[in-house]
């Protein structure tokens, strides 16, 4: 899904069937979009116990050689 500035992040996420990669130039609002989506998904998880709980992590701390699962747990 390619979206231009001003698109609705929740609609984009739903259109992409729950898989979304946010890219853009520095300062273009990627982090804001991510947190808006996480806030929406958090609200969904509070209202629906079967809904997944969003988790935002900084992947720059993940080092090659460790599994993502182990890194996330640590």
GIQUILIN-V722957 format. One record per pair of residues at least 4 apart in sequence whose C-alpha atoms are under 6 Angstrom apart, sorted by sequence separation. I is the first residue (numbers start at 0). J is the second residue. D is the distance in whole Angstrom. If there is no record, write none. Layout:
i->[I & I]
j->[J & J]
d->[D & D]
//
This chain:
i->[10 & 13 & 34 & 37 & 43 & 44 & 67 & 12 & 44 & 44 & 37]
j->[14 & 17 & 38 & 41 & 47 & 48 & 71 & 17 & 50 & 52 & 53]
d->[6 & 6 & 6 & 6 & 6 & 6 & 6 & 5 & 5 & 6 & 6]
//
